[in-house]
């Protein structure tokens, strides 16, 4: 009998291609508009040029906006890592009941819209002596809690932190040396991966920054909106640069995630091989009868 051959369905490929075209077409048109000198009477632009990118990089406000975005993202990332890594470690290892409560609380930023959060912050801190830039930092810290908390916690679970701490304590090592020499190196890839995700979110943040500080601290997204009302070519150039930065961050996340998967698979394979070797050694070891053991003992 001939084997049954299932017909290949083409409609899933058609759907995927249609979705890709739906998302890629606006990006391609934006990039083409950024490189066009004029585009109004024909289907394609009249002439291609890099004039708008030259104008953009000569604008000091653009460079200042990029610098502010990097300063805000990197500064907040350093603060988040300095506070979150020891906090999550202590909660996970020494306060497991409190860890479950904090785990549910960290999901609350997803339930609060940004506009409502900004309105509450403005009514609370607008007349106080606390600078609004500090208030913005606190709001960004809260908005990044879910991603950073869950990623660090999952990394601690993946490396078997409790077993490593117990093994190090049985060998007489100090807890601080175990954390620095054993735990943190194993968490490196997970921390870098979550840091890139948080950095990309902070770099493209718009709602909180615009409503809390506005033009007093003009980031790249605020600059892009202002340029969009003045010149569409310059706004498209900013979008292209912004997309390139986020694409590089995304490629870094993808590379590190694959690296982490390969390391975890290698470690699991090593553990399986060690278990097989132990079982084989137990099977191959000769069993001495009990009578022979008594004779040897006598």
Secondary structure by P-SEA (a helix, b strand, c coil): cccccccccaaaaaaaaaaaaaaaaaaaaaaaaaaccccccccccccccaaaaaaaaacaaaaaaaaaaaaaaaaaaaaaaaccaaaaaaaacccaaaaaaaaaaaaccccccaaaaaaaaaaccccccccaaaaaaaaaaaaaaaaaaaaaaaaaaaaaaaaaaaaaaaacccaaaaaaccccccaaaaaaaaaaaaaaaaaaccaaaaaacccccccaaaaaaaaaaccaaaaaaaaaaaaaaaaaaaaaaaaaaaaaaaaaaaaaaaaaaaaaaaaaaaaabbbbcaaaaaaaac
